[in-house]
């Protein structure tokens, strides 16, 4: 627990640390990878190159400093972080590595301004935050392990099928190598995938796209041009191969309302929507699903969704648009998901529960449009594919 003197120092220096937070985080990661190369496997290096990971770290540390006495704000901050950490099997001893390198980065960026007293205060703040995360992560690990079919850490699975869904997306079907049941999941959740690539381990997270069952899991992965893990899955993982998976986690799950559900996605952002849609339809809820893709060649699950729309009739409204149609027929669906399209399909009588995923810019635009259309924050749900963050 921080003492009064430490709190005074943190309050006095927080504006300076916040101002330099991204620079500190950008200094921290290369330093940590240099000192402890083995931790690189836990990170998607593309998120390092784009700055997403350093920005996420900077935001989380500053957010904790500002909200450490606000239980609701802390819950919103910690929940996605805990899930991401569990999905990479982060262990308590690894927090010491982060502490060492983070304090070194603060000293490097702020120089002589970091007195021993300031360093002690911010180290104390870090460990207070870390201990809360460690406790929450242990509770999550324990719950995953104790659930029927559950486990802790990595578990051996076999790839039993792979199905192309478009020119860019392939679905991978996994069953446990020991033929024992697997933990069920909540639609909208994701699982961790541990891959051995060129003698190095890479950890990634992918949304589950099947209905929950106790036989196995399905993920649907887009082949990214610069995506080391996705290219490995597409090009080198075949039926019969063994892959280690971590148990499903994630907080973008269907709420318990009876209200209509509005699902909004772009590109591979549709992956968590497939199981959310099925769950909402099974519950008898009205579903409006809007999806954007470049064209028919990269539009995954199109036939499946059209068949679902026919099967469920008026209960499911499905509309897709292409930003770069390649034929006259496709041009009938030309456009993007913007405020005008949302206005056309937004239910009027009852506030819907809205879920949206896709590129960050797309989610930002959808979030702003829904807010302008009167959808309050509790009814707007989104999930980042990479490091957790804010849309604004």
C-alpha positions as CSV (number, residue, x, y, z in Angstrom):
1,X,0.0,0.0,0.0
2,X,1.3,3.4,-0.9
3,X,2.1,5.8,1.9
4,X,1.1,9.5,2.2
5,X,4.5,10.7,1.0
6,X,4.4,8.5,-2.1
7,X,0.9,9.6,-2.9
8,X,1.9,13.2,-2.7
9,X,4.8,12.6,-5.1
10,X,2.6,10.6,-7.6
11,X,0.0,13.4,-7.6
12,X,2.6,16.0,-8.1
13,X,4.5,14.2,-10.9
14,X,1.5,12.5,-12.7
15,X,1.1,15.3,-15.2
16,X,4.8,15.0,-16.3
17,X,4.7,11.2,-16.4
18,X,1.4,11.4,-18.4
19,X,2.9,13.9,-20.9
20,X,5.9,11.5,-21.5
21,X,4.0,8.2,-21.1
22,X,4.1,7.1,-24.7
23,X,7.8,7.9,-25.0
24,X,8.5,6.0,-21.8
25,X,6.5,3.0,-23.1
26,X,8.3,3.2,-26.5
27,X,11.6,3.1,-24.6
28,X,10.5,0.3,-22.3
29,X,9.7,-2.4,-24.8
30,X,13.1,-2.3,-26.8
31,X,14.9,-2.3,-23.4
32,X,12.9,-5.3,-22.1
33,X,13.4,-7.2,-25.3
34,X,17.1,-6.5,-25.2
35,X,17.5,-7.6,-21.6
36,X,15.0,-10.5,-21.7
37,X,14.7,-11.8,-25.3
38,X,12.5,-14.7,-24.3
39,X,9.5,-12.4,-23.5
40,X,9.3,-11.3,-27.2
41,X,7.2,-14.4,-27.9
42,X,4.3,-13.0,-25.9
43,X,4.0,-9.9,-28.1
44,X,2.8,-9.3,-31.6
45,X,5.8,-7.3,-33.0
46,X,3.5,-5.6,-35.6
47,X,1.8,-3.9,-32.6
48,X,5.3,-2.7,-31.5
49,X,6.0,-1.3,-35.0
50,X,2.7,0.6,-35.2
51,X,3.0,1.9,-31.7
52,X,-0.3,0.2,-30.5
53,X,1.4,-1.7,-27.7
54,X,3.4,1.2,-26.2
55,X,0.3,3.4,-26.3
56,X,-1.8,0.8,-24.6
57,X,0.8,0.4,-21.8
58,X,1.1,4.2,-21.4
59,X,-2.7,4.6,-21.1
60,X,-3.1,1.7,-18.6
61,X,-0.4,3.0,-16.2
62,X,-1.7,6.6,-16.3
63,X,-5.3,5.4,-16.0
64,X,-4.5,3.4,-12.9
65,X,-2.7,6.4,-11.3
66,X,-5.8,8.5,-12.0
67,X,-8.5,6.0,-11.0
68,X,-7.0,3.8,-8.3
69,X,-9.8,4.7,-5.9
70,X,-12.7,4.3,-8.4
71,X,-13.8,0.7,-8.3
72,X,-15.9,0.9,-11.4
73,X,-13.2,2.6,-13.4
74,X,-10.6,0.1,-12.2
75,X,-12.9,-2.8,-13.2
76,X,-13.2,-1.4,-16.7
77,X,-9.5,-0.9,-16.9
78,X,-8.4,-4.2,-15.5
79,X,-10.9,-6.6,-17.1
80,X,-9.5,-6.6,-20.6
81,X,-5.9,-6.5,-19.3
82,X,-6.5,-9.6,-17.2
83,X,-8.0,-11.5,-20.1
84,X,-5.1,-10.6,-22.4
85,X,-2.6,-11.7,-19.8
86,X,-4.4,-15.0,-19.2
87,X,-4.5,-15.6,-23.0
88,X,-0.7,-15.5,-23.0
89,X,-0.3,-17.4,-19.7
90,X,1.5,-14.5,-18.0
91,X,3.0,-15.5,-14.7
92,X,3.6,-13.4,-11.5
93,X,7.4,-13.6,-11.7
94,X,7.3,-11.8,-15.1
95,X,6.0,-8.7,-13.4
96,X,9.5,-8.2,-11.9
97,X,10.9,-8.0,-15.4
98,X,8.4,-5.3,-16.3
99,X,9.1,-3.4,-13.2
100,X,12.9,-3.4,-13.7
101,X,12.6,-2.3,-17.4
102,X,9.8,0.2,-16.9
103,X,11.6,2.1,-14.1
104,X,14.8,2.1,-16.2
105,X,12.8,3.6,-19.1
106,X,11.3,6.3,-16.9
107,X,14.8,7.1,-15.7
108,X,16.1,7.2,-19.3
109,X,13.4,9.5,-20.6
110,X,13.1,11.9,-17.6
111,X,16.7,11.8,-16.6
112,X,17.8,13.7,-13.5
113,X,14.2,14.7,-12.8
114,X,13.6,11.2,-11.4
115,X,14.9,11.5,-7.9
116,X,15.2,8.3,-5.7
117,X,12.0,9.5,-3.9
118,X,10.1,9.8,-7.3
119,X,11.4,6.4,-8.4
120,X,10.3,4.8,-5.2
121,X,6.8,6.3,-5.4
122,X,6.2,5.2,-9.0
123,X,7.7,1.8,-8.3
124,X,5.2,1.5,-5.4
125,X,2.4,2.5,-7.7
126,X,3.4,-0.1,-10.3
127,X,3.5,-2.9,-7.7
128,X,0.2,-1.9,-6.3
129,X,-1.3,-2.2,-9.8
130,X,0.6,-5.4,-10.5
131,X,-0.5,-7.1,-7.3
132,X,-4.1,-6.4,-8.2
133,X,-3.6,-7.8,-11.7
134,X,-1.8,-10.9,-10.3
135,X,-4.7,-11.6,-7.9
136,X,-7.3,-11.2,-10.6
137,X,-5.3,-13.3,-13.0
138,X,-4.9,-16.1,-10.5
139,X,-8.6,-16.1,-9.9
140,X,-9.2,-16.4,-13.6
141,X,-6.7,-19.2,-14.1
142,X,-8.3,-21.1,-11.2
143,X,-11.8,-20.6,-12.6
144,X,-10.7,-21.8,-16.0
145,X,-8.9,-24.8,-14.5
146,X,-11.8,-25.9,-12.3
147,X,-14.5,-25.6,-14.9
148,X,-15.7,-28.8,-16.6
149,X,-13.2,-29.6,-19.4
150,X,-11.0,-26.7,-18.2
151,X,-7.3,-26.4,-17.9
152,X,-4.5,-24.0,-16.9
153,X,-1.9,-22.8,-19.3
154,X,-1.4,-24.6,-22.6
155,X,-3.1,-27.7,-23.7
156,X,-2.4,-30.0,-26.7
157,X,-4.9,-29.9,-29.5
158,X,-5.0,-31.5,-33.0
159,X,-6.1,-29.7,-36.1
160,X,-8.9,-31.9,-37.5
161,X,-10.1,-29.7,-40.4
162,X,-9.3,-26.4,-42.2
163,X,-11.9,-24.7,-44.5
164,X,-11.3,-21.7,-46.8
165,X,-14.0,-19.0,-46.1
166,X,-12.7,-16.5,-48.6
167,X,-9.5,-15.6,-50.5
168,X,-8.0,-14.3,-47.2
169,X,-9.7,-16.2,-44.4
170,X,-9.4,-19.9,-43.4
171,X,-11.3,-21.6,-40.5
172,X,-9.3,-24.0,-38.3
173,X,-11.0,-26.7,-36.4
174,X,-9.3,-28.1,-33.2
175,X,-10.0,-31.0,-31.0
176,X,-8.1,-32.0,-27.8
177,X,-5.4,-34.5,-28.4
178,X,-6.5,-36.4,-25.3
179,X,-10.1,-36.7,-26.6
180,X,-11.4,-35.4,-23.3
181,X,-14.1,-32.7,-23.2
182,X,-13.1,-29.0,-23.4
183,X,-14.3,-26.1,-21.5
184,X,-17.3,-24.3,-23.1
185,X,-17.0,-20.6,-23.9
186,X,-19.3,-17.6,-24.2
187,X,-19.9,-16.4,-27.7
188,X,-17.7,-13.4,-28.4
189,X,-14.7,-14.8,-26.5
190,X,-11.3,-15.7,-27.9
191,X,-8.6,-18.2,-27.1
192,X,-4.8,-18.1,-27.1
193,X,-2.8,-20.0,-29.7
194,X,0.9,-21.0,-29.1
195,X,2.8,-21.5,-32.3
196,X,6.3,-22.7,-32.9
197,X,7.7,-20.7,-35.8
198,X,11.3,-21.2,-36.9
199,X,12.3,-22.4,-33.5
200,X,10.6,-19.5,-31.6
201,X,7.3,-19.4,-29.9
202,X,4.6,-16.9,-30.9
203,X,1.5,-16.3,-28.9
204,X,-1.6,-14.9,-30.6
205,X,-5.3,-14.6,-29.8
206,X,-8.2,-15.4,-32.2
207,X,-12.0,-15.1,-31.8
208,X,-14.0,-18.3,-31.6
209,X,-16.4,-18.5,-34.5
210,X,-18.4,-21.7,-33.8
211,X,-21.3,-22.4,-31.4
212,X,-20.1,-23.4,-27.9
213,X,-19.7,-27.2,-27.5
214,X,-17.6,-29.6,-25.5
215,X,-15.9,-31.2,-28.5
216,X,-13.5,-28.6,-29.7
217,X,-13.0,-25.1,-31.1
218,X,-13.1,-23.2,-34.4
219,X,-11.1,-20.0,-35.2
220,X,-11.2,-18.2,-38.5
221,X,-7.9,-16.4,-39.4
222,X,-7.2,-13.7,-42.0
223,X,-3.8,-14.1,-43.7
224,X,-2.1,-10.8,-43.0
225,X,0.7,-9.7,-45.4
226,X,3.0,-8.8,-42.5
227,X,1.4,-11.3,-40.0
228,X,4.0,-13.8,-39.0
229,X,1.5,-16.0,-37.1
230,X,-1.3,-15.8,-39.6
231,X,1.0,-16.6,-42.5
232,X,2.3,-19.6,-40.5
233,X,-1.2,-20.9,-39.8
234,X,-2.3,-20.5,-43.5
235,X,0.9,-21.9,-45.1
236,X,2.3,-24.5,-42.6
237,X,-0.4,-25.8,-40.3
238,X,-2.2,-28.8,-41.7
239,X,-4.8,-31.4,-40.7
240,X,-3.2,-33.7,-38.1
241,X,-0.8,-31.2,-36.7
242,X,-0.6,-30.5,-33.0
243,X,-1.2,-27.0,-31.7
244,X,-1.2,-25.7,-28.1
245,X,-4.2,-23.7,-27.1
246,X,-5.0,-21.6,-24.0
247,X,-8.5,-21.6,-22.5
248,X,-11.1,-19.1,-23.9
249,X,-11.4,-15.7,-22.2
250,X,-12.8,-12.3,-23.2
251,X,-15.4,-9.8,-22.0
252,X,-17.3,-8.9,-25.2
253,X,-20.2,-11.3,-24.5
254,X,-23.9,-10.9,-25.1
255,X,-25.8,-9.1,-22.4
256,X,-28.9,-10.4,-20.6
257,X,-31.4,-8.0,-22.1
258,X,-34.4,-8.9,-24.3
259,X,-33.7,-5.9,-26.5
260,X,-32.7,-6.1,-30.2
261,X,-29.0,-6.9,-30.9
262,X,-27.1,-4.8,-33.5
263,X,-23.9,-6.4,-34.8
264,X,-21.6,-4.2,-36.9
265,X,-18.3,-5.4,-38.4
266,X,-15.7,-4.8,-41.1
267,X,-13.4,-7.3,-42.6
268,X,-12.2,-10.1,-40.3
269,X,-13.8,-8.1,-37.5
270,X,-16.8,-10.3,-38.2
271,X,-15.3,-13.4,-36.5
272,X,-16.7,-12.8,-32.9
273,X,-20.1,-11.8,-34.5
274,X,-20.8,-15.2,-35.8
275,X,-21.3,-16.9,-32.4
276,X,-22.9,-13.8,-30.9
277,X,-25.4,-13.8,-33.7
278,X,-26.2,-17.5,-33.2
279,X,-26.7,-17.0,-29.4
280,X,-28.9,-14.0,-29.8
281,X,-31.1,-15.8,-32.4
282,X,-31.3,-18.9,-30.1
283,X,-32.5,-16.5,-27.3
284,X,-35.3,-15.2,-29.6
285,X,-33.8,-11.7,-29.9
286,X,-34.2,-9.5,-32.9
287,X,-30.8,-9.3,-34.7
288,X,-29.6,-6.6,-37.2
289,X,-26.2,-7.5,-38.7
290,X,-24.3,-5.0,-40.8
291,X,-21.0,-6.1,-42.4
292,X,-18.5,-4.3,-44.6
293,X,-15.9,-5.9,-46.9
294,X,-13.9,-4.8,-49.9
295,X,-15.6,-7.2,-52.4
296,X,-17.1,-10.6,-52.8
297,X,-13.7,-12.4,-53.0
298,X,-12.8,-11.4,-49.5
299,X,-16.3,-11.6,-48.1
300,X,-16.1,-14.6,-45.7
301,X,-19.2,-16.5,-44.5
302,X,-21.4,-14.7,-47.0
303,X,-23.3,-17.8,-48.0
304,X,-23.7,-18.9,-44.4
305,X,-25.1,-15.5,-43.4
306,X,-27.5,-15.4,-46.3
307,X,-28.8,-18.9,-45.4
308,X,-29.2,-17.8,-41.8
309,X,-31.2,-14.7,-42.9
310,X,-33.5,-17.0,-45.0
311,X,-33.9,-19.5,-42.1
312,X,-34.7,-16.9,-39.4
313,X,-36.8,-14.6,-41.7
314,X,-37.8,-11.3,-40.0
315,X,-35.9,-12.1,-36.8
316,X,-32.6,-11.6,-38.6
317,X,-31.8,-8.6,-40.8
318,X,-28.5,-9.0,-42.7
319,X,-27.0,-6.3,-44.9
320,X,-23.5,-6.2,-46.4
321,X,-21.7,-3.5,-48.3
322,X,-18.6,-3.5,-50.5
323,X,-16.2,-0.6,-50.5
324,X,-14.4,-1.8,-53.7
325,X,-17.0,-3.8,-55.7
326,X,-15.6,-5.6,-58.7
327,X,-18.7,-6.1,-60.7
328,X,-22.0,-4.5,-61.6
329,X,-23.8,-7.0,-59.4
330,X,-21.6,-6.2,-56.5
331,X,-22.1,-2.4,-57.1
332,X,-25.7,-2.9,-55.8
333,X,-24.0,-3.2,-52.4
334,X,-21.5,-0.5,-52.8
335,X,-20.6,1.7,-49.8
336,X,-19.3,1.7,-46.3
337,X,-21.0,1.4,-42.9
338,X,-21.5,5.0,-42.0
339,X,-24.0,7.0,-39.9
340,X,-26.5,7.1,-42.7
341,X,-26.6,3.3,-42.9
342,X,-26.7,2.9,-39.2
343,X,-29.6,5.4,-39.1
344,X,-31.6,3.3,-41.6
345,X,-31.3,0.1,-39.6
346,X,-31.2,1.3,-36.0
347,X,-34.3,0.0,-34.1
348,X,-36.5,2.9,-33.0
349,X,-38.7,1.7,-30.2
350,X,-36.1,0.1,-27.9
351,X,-32.4,0.9,-27.5
352,X,-30.5,-2.0,-29.0
353,X,-27.4,-3.7,-27.6
354,X,-24.7,-2.7,-30.1
355,X,-21.5,-4.7,-30.8
356,X,-18.9,-3.6,-33.3
357,X,-15.4,-4.9,-34.3
358,X,-13.0,-4.1,-37.1
359,X,-10.1,-1.8,-37.7
360,X,-9.6,0.9,-35.0
361,X,-10.6,3.7,-37.3
362,X,-13.8,1.9,-38.3
363,X,-14.7,1.2,-34.6
364,X,-14.1,4.9,-33.8
365,X,-16.4,6.0,-36.5
366,X,-19.1,3.6,-35.5
367,X,-18.8,4.5,-31.9
368,X,-19.1,8.2,-32.7
369,X,-22.1,7.6,-35.0
370,X,-23.9,5.5,-32.4
371,X,-23.3,8.0,-29.7
372,X,-24.7,10.8,-32.0
373,X,-27.7,8.6,-32.6
374,X,-28.5,8.4,-28.9
375,X,-27.0,5.0,-28.0
376,X,-25.5,5.5,-24.6
377,X,-22.1,4.0,-23.5
378,X,-23.5,1.0,-21.6
379,X,-25.1,-0.3,-24.9
380,X,-22.0,0.1,-27.1
381,X,-19.6,-2.8,-26.9
382,X,-16.4,-3.3,-28.8
383,X,-13.3,-5.4,-28.7
384,X,-9.7,-4.7,-29.9
385,X,-7.9,-7.3,-31.9
386,X,-4.6,-6.0,-30.5
387,X,-3.7,-4.3,-27.3
388,X,-6.6,-2.8,-25.3
389,X,-7.2,0.9,-25.6
390,X,-9.5,3.8,-26.1
391,X,-11.4,4.8,-29.2
392,X,-11.0,8.5,-28.5
